[in-house]
Amino acid sequence: MSRIAPVEKQRLILQAELDSAKTQSARNKMGQFATPTSLAAEILNYAGTLLPQKEPIRFLDPAIGTGAFYSALRRLYPATRIVAAGGFEIDPYYGRPAADFWRNSSLDLQVADFTLQRPDPSFNMLICNPPYVRHHHMANEEKNRLQVAVLEAMGIRLSSLAGLYCHFLALSHAWMSEGGIAGWLIPSEFMDVNYGQAVKQYLLEQVTLLHIHRFDPNDVQFEDALVSSAVVWFRKAQPPKDHKVKFSFGGTLAKPANSRQVSVRELATEPKWTRFPVLDVRTQYTGVVVSDFFKIRRGIATGDNSFFILTEDEIERRRLPKFAFRPILPSPRYLKNDEIDADKSGVPHLGRRLFLLDSGLPENEIKMRFPTLYAYLQEGRERGVHERYLCRHRSRWYTQEARPPAPIVCTYMGRSDTKNGRSFRFILNRSQATVANVYLAMYPTSLLQRAMKADPGILRAVWQALNRVTSEQLMGAGRVYGGGLHKLEPKELANVPVPELANILPEGTVAVAPSELFHIVAPE
């Protein structure tokens, strides 16, 4: 604290007082994650490198909070160069104390919803850490209003899954002067997910995208938000011909650990921008991918694992009927091996043997025939399990979705810093256990089924080939979150190339590739 300017020290005290008096869940719902002092200074310092050295600064922060960016602006630039400074804060809880704190400065801080204001296109330095409000925390009416506003203002049709920060970014365009620069501290997920496609199209076509710096996911920027962050820099100008964008990763904005220039042409065809700068531009692949061999589905989301998943001892102690349960694999951390064997009844040979409650009988029949099970269901009702979102949308709140045992399952989440160097695991499941949604269930396509019928040993060869896919390939196909957490959705795993599989099928097998039919021949 000793090296922080006195005004910034006072602002941090104010921020801490306000944060401590508001619950974290309330702040999460409104996406209120304050920018750290050092990061604000880093961003404002970098902004100065993108403007002519003596150009007067007209600053705007559409989600100003208590003013972390404005405070950094005042510390880093002479007052004579800052000719205008404005900010909006929708929450009076933060906005009014902040306005009072900066009352003797030149900052025009308005306690108002930025997305409802009439644009003033005079600002040449727009810096913002917009509210990170997920789409499911946005009321449908508000979401529809924002979608219409963005469409009318920019001609961009944002997905209903887009977070509030996407709407902020699009609506801010009209506030920028021609040639002005913008720096957005936002979640890096837009670079990979489908709803981010409209944002990427805007960055490639309507402005000159200058630089995207992605922080190392293991270095979370916000203590109270597990999110992988990026700073997106662009200029309000049409991109020049053959324009290239700087992508950097790790370290700082000024001194990243890795960096690379990527052409706009290449970015337009690359679905996952988080590949850069570490990985090369992905070339169009027309060979074998995972979906040629497997149909992939997420594991079961029970609605309440603590109620629906029981141990053998619990089932016996409560005298619950075994017919109402089926085996389920424990979470990956309890699986020491990547090959699961089973007893004669199909129950996994594991120290932690778990079972999933899944009965299709009507509750009144259970009451008459199986009183111990009925009593357990009543415990669930008393706990409110039947009222949980997933449960109340089922025909019977205690009946699970169909998810038969899969011969191979893949872990849904992984980390880049695991001890064995493998971010994701493919597990050969020889049991009759189903899986929860911490796994992806992989069911053989008709192509693989035919091959397995001819040679049952082929499944093991396929499993071994999958485990030779590198962590870099799998992480590049998925998405990353704060703390180094990577996730693979079913469609993302489905598109992972596995050329080695082409040499595993018996000679004469015909498979369908993504873009063509090809014939598997015996390897030389």
N, C-alpha and C positions, 0 to 999 in steps of 0.2 A: 504493500500500500504506500510505502514511503516515496516511491517514484511516480506515483499517480498524482496528476494535477489536483489541487484543492477542490475545484468545482466538480471534477469527476469523482473524487472521494465522497463528496456530499450526495451526488446523484446515486452512487452505489448504495449508500446508506438508505436513501429513499426507496430504491428498488428493493432492497432486502426487507425493509419494513412492510412494503406493500405485498410482496410475495408471501411473507410469513403469515400475513393475516388472511390470505386467500388459499383455499385448499388446492392441492396439486391437481385433483380431478377436475375442479372448476377451471383451472388454467389450461389443462389439457384439452378440455372441451372447446375452449376459445382459441386454442393454438398459441398461447402466450408463453413464448420461450425467449427470455431476454438475451441479447447478444453480449457475450463477454467483452470486457474492455479491450483486451489485447487483440481480439479478432476484429472488433470495430476499427481499431487503429490500423490494422493490417489492410483492411479493405479500403479505408479512406486514403491511405497512403498510396495504394496501387491505383486508385481512381485518378490521382493527380498525374500519373504517367500517361494517361489516355487523353488528356486535354492539353492544348497548347499551354506553355508554361505560365504566361501572364493573362490568360483568358479569364475574365470575371466569372465567378462561380454563382450560379443560381441553383440552389440545392433543394431537393424535395425528398421526403421520406413518407410514403403513403401509409405506413404502419409504425409510427414513431415510438410508441411506448413511452418510456421516460426520457428517451433521447440519447441512446448510446452512440448512434452514428453522428448526430449533430454535435455531441460533446467532442468526439474525435475530430470532426471538421474544424471546430474552433481551436483545438490544440495544434493541428497540423498546418493550418493555412492562416495567413495574416488577415486580420479583420477587414482591411481595405479591399481585399480580393473577394470577399463574400458579400455580394450585392443584394442577395435575397436568399431566404431560407424558410421553407414551409414544411408542415407535417400534419398528419391526420392520425387521430387515435379514436377508435370507435367506443372503447370502454371508458366511461367516466371515472371508474374506480382508479385507473391509471392516468387518464387524460387530464383530469382536473388538477391533481397534485403536480403533474408534470408541467402543465401550463403555468401554474403558480411558481414552480421552481425556476422556469426560464423567463419569468415575466420581465426581467430587466435586460434581456438579450434582444436581438433582432429577429428571433424565431417567431414566425406566425404559426402557432400550434392551434389547430381547430379540433375540438372534441366532436367528431362527426364520422359517419361512415364514408370512407373514401369512394366506395363504389357507387355512391349516390350523388357525387358532386359533379358540377359542370367543369370540364377540363380547361385548364389554363396552360397552353402549349409554350411556356416560356422557360422551362427548367432544363439546364444542360448537364446537371449531375443528379441523377435519380438513384438513390441507394436505399435498399429495403430488405428487411428480414420479415417477409409477410407472415400473417398468421397461418400456422400449419394446422388447419382444420380439415380432418378427413371428411370425405363426402357423406358418410353415414351420420355425422354430427350436424349436417346441414339440413334444415327443413326443406321439404320438397318445393314449397312456394318460393323460398329464397334461392334455391338452386335453379329453378326455372327462370326466375327474374335475372339472375346473373348470366345464365346461358343466352337469354334473349339480348341482354345488354352487350355481351361480347360479340354476338353475331351481328348486331346492328352497327356496332362501332368498328369492328375489324373484319367482318366476314368470316370469322373463325367459329366453327361449331365444336365447342368443347363437350366432351363426354360427361354423362351424369356421374361417372366415377371420379371425375377430376376433383382434386382438393381445392380449397379456397385460394391457395397461393397461385394456381393457374389463372384464375379469374383476375386476381390482382395484377399479374404480369401483363395480361392482354389489355386490360383497361387503362393501364398506365401509359400506353403508347401515345395516347392523345395529349398527355401532359408534357411530353418531351419536345424540346426545340429541335429543328433540323440540325443534324450533326452532333447532338447531345449524346452523352454516354449514360448507360445504366449498369448497375451492379446488383445482382439479386442473390441473396443467400437463401437457398431453397433446398429441399430434399433432392437427392440425386436420382430418386426413383423415376422421375419423369423421363429419364434417358433410356429406360428399358421397357416400361409398361405401355400397354396399348393406349391408355388415355393420354399419355404424353405425346402421342404422335402429332396432335394438332399444335402443341407447344413447339415441337421441333420444326414443324413446317413453318410456323411463324418466324422462328429464329433463322431459318435458312432463306426465306423468301422475302420477308418484309423489313428486315433490318440486316446490318452487317454484324454477324456473330464474330466476336473477337477472340474470346478466351473462355474456356470452361475449366475451372480448377476443382478437382474432386479431392476432398480430404480423405486421408486413410481411414477406413471404417473403424479401425481399432482405436483411433483417436477421436472419440466422440466430442463434438464441439459444444454440445449443450448437456449439462449435468442432469437435467430433468427430462431429457427427450432422447430415446434410443432411435436416432435417425442418422443416416449417412448424408452428409451435407456437401453441397457444391456451391461455388460462386460462379454465376453466369454473367459475362460481360458482353455488351453489344453497343453498337452505335446506331442512332436513328438515321440510316442512310441505306440505299440499295447496295447490295454486295457487288464489288467489282468482278469482272470476268476472271475466272480461274482462282477465285478467292480461297484461301486456306485458313483454317481455324486452329488456334493453339489449344491443345488438350494437355493438362498437367495433372499430376497425382502425387499426393503425399507432400511432406515438407510444408512450405509456405507458398503464398502466391508469388512472391518475388524469387524464392529459391525452392522450387519443387524438387521432389526426389526423381521424378520422370516427367518428360514432356515430349510432345510430338506435334508436328503440323499435319493436319488432315484436310483434304480438299472438300469443299461443299458438295461436289459431285459424288464423292465417296460416301459422305454422311447421308445423302439423300437415299441411299440404298441399304444402309446399315441399320438394322432394327435395334441394336443394343449399343448405345454410345459409351456405356461404361467399359467397353472393351479397350477404350483408348485412355492413356497412351501406351499401356503396358503391352497389349496385343496388337497384331497387325490388322489391317483392313481385311475383313472376311471376304473371301472369294466365293462366287456363286457355286454352291455344292449340289451336284445332281446324283450322288451315289447313295449308299445305304445309310439310313438314319434309324434311330431307335424305334420309331413308329412303324417301320417296315416289319418289325418282329413283335412289337407289343402294343396293346391298347392300354393306356395308362389312366388310372383314376386315383383321386385322393382317397386316403383311408377314411374311416368312419368318424364323423363328428357326433359324439354321443349326446352332447348337451350338458353332461355332468359326469365326468369320468369317476369322480369319487363315489357316485351312487351306482352307476351302471357297470363298473368294472370291479370284480371281487376276486379275492384269492381263494384257493381251495379250502383253506381253513375256515374262512368266513362263510362259505357256502355250507360246509359241514356243520359248523357251529349253529347256524340258523336253520338247519335242516331244510334247505331250499331244494326244490326238485332240479336235478341236473339237466333234464330235457330243456329247461328254459335258458340254458347257458351254452355258449360256444367258446372255444379257446381264442385268445387274442394275444398277440405278441406284446411284451412290455416295451417301454420306450428304448431307443437305441443305446442309451448309456448302460442298460442292464444286459446288453447282448455282447459278450466277450468275443464270440466267434461270428463269422459271416456265413456260417452254414448251420441251419437248424434241423436237427433230427427229431423224430417223434416216436411215441410208443404206439402200440397196436391200435389204439383208439384215435390216433392223430394228434394227441396233446403233446406239445413241444417238450423235449428233454431239457428243461431249464430249472435253475434254482428258484426263479420267480415265475410261477405258473399262474396265469391270470385268466379270468373268464368274463365274457361279456353277457350281461342280461339282455335277452332278445326273444321275447315270447310273442307269438302271433295270436294267442287265445284272447277272447274278450275278457274284460275284467270281471264280469259277473260269473263267468265260468271258472275263472281262477279262484274266485271267492268260494265257490261250492266245492271244487275238487282239490285245491292246493292252498289251504289256509295260511301256511307259513309264507308262501310267496305273496299272497294277498296282503298279509300284515306288513311285508317289506315294502310293497307298493304304497301302502298307506303312510309309511314313514317318509317315502319320497314326496307324497302329497303335502305332508306336514312341513317338509323342508322347502316346499314350493318348486320342486324339480319339474312338476308337470306344467308349470306356468312359464318355464324358460322358453326362449324364442324357438329353438329347434324342436323342443318337445311339443309345444302347443300347436305346431304346424304339421304334426303327424296324425295319421288316422287313429293310431293308438299311441299315446305319449311315451310308452315304454318299449315300442317296437322300433328296432334300428333299420336303417336303410340297407338294401341288399349289397353286400360286399363279400363275395366268396373268397376262400383262401387263394392267394396269388403265389405262384411258384417262385417268383423273384420280387422282392420289394426293395425300394430305394429310400434312403432317408430323405425327408423333405427339407430339412434344414442342416446346415453345416457351417463350420468356421474355417477360416483360412489359416489359422495358427494351431491346428490339431497336432498332437504329438506324433502321430503316424504319418502326417503329411497329406492325409486324404480328407478332403472337405465333405465328400459324400460317400456313402457305403451302399453297395449292392449286396443283398442278402439272399442266399439260396434257401428258400423256405420249403422244407420237405414235410411240414406238418399241415394240419387242417386249421391252423390259426388264422384268423382274419387280422386286420391291422387298424389302428386308430389313425387320425389325420396327421400324425408326425411322420407318416410314411406315404410313399406313392406305391400303389399296387400295380404290378405289371403283369397283364394277362396276354399269353401268346396269341398272335394273330393266326388265321387259318394256315398261312404259309409255314409258320414255325410249328404249329400243331401237326401238320403233315410230316414235317421233318422229324419231329419227336416220335411220332408213331413208327417211322422207319428205323430210327436210331434214338432210343431214350437217352443215350449219353450226350446228345447234342445240347441239351439244356445246360449241362455243366460247362461245356465249351463256350456257350453264349454268355453265361454268367461270368466266366473268367475273362472273356473279352471285354465285357462291360467294366469290370474292375481294373482293366488296363487303360481305360479312358482317363486322361489326366485331369487333375483337379482344376487346372487352368481352363480346360475345355468346358468342364461342367459349371464352374463359376462364371465363365464368360457367357454361358447360355442362360443363366438365371439372373437374379437381382440381389443387390447387397443392401444391408441395413447397418445402422450404427453398431459399434462394438465388434465389427468383423463378421456379422451374421449373414450368411448367404442362404437364399431360398430358391428352390426349383419347383415351378408349377408344372402340371402335367404336359401342357403344350410345349413348354420350354425343354423338358427332358425329351419329349417326342422328337424334337428337331435336332438333337445332338448327333453329329456324324459319327458312325462307327464303321469305317471301311473294312476293318478286320472281319466283320460278320459276313461279308460277301464270300469269304473263302471257307466258311464253316458249313454251309448247307451242302447236302449231297449233290453230286453232279446231276444236272438236268432239271433242278428246281427253278421255277420261274418266280421272280419277285417283282413287285411294282415299286419303282423308285419314285421320288417326288415329281419328276418331270418326264420320265420315260420308262419303258419296259426294258429290263435287261435280263440276260440269261446267265445263271451261275454256272461256271465251268469248273472242272477239277483243277486245283492249283498245280502248277508245274513242279 
